[in-house]
C-alpha cells in the first residue's frame, strides 16, 4: 500500500471496546486494542493516502 501510495484498511471491533460491558472484560480489552490500533495507524498512514477505519457493530 505504501509503495502504491494508496490503500484502505478496515478493522472489525465492537461496541464493547468503546463502552465495556459486564462479564466481557477479555473481549472489551481486545476490542479496545483494535480501536487503539486503528487510531494509531490512521494517524501514521494518513500522509501516505492510506485510510484506516474500524467498524463497530452494536
TAQUIRA-V322481 format. One record per backbone hydrogen bond with DSSP energy under -1.0 kcal/mol. CO is the residue of the C=O (numbers start at 1). NH is the residue of the N-H. Records with the same first field share a line. If there is no record, write none. Layout:
CO->NH / NH
This chain:
1->6
7->51
9->53
11->55
14->17
15->19
16->20
21->24
24->28
25->29
26->30
27->31
28->32
29->33
30->34
31->35
32->36
33->37
34->38
35->39
36->40
37->41
38->42
39->43
40->44
41->45
45->48 / 50
46->49
49->7
51->9
53->11
55->13
57->15
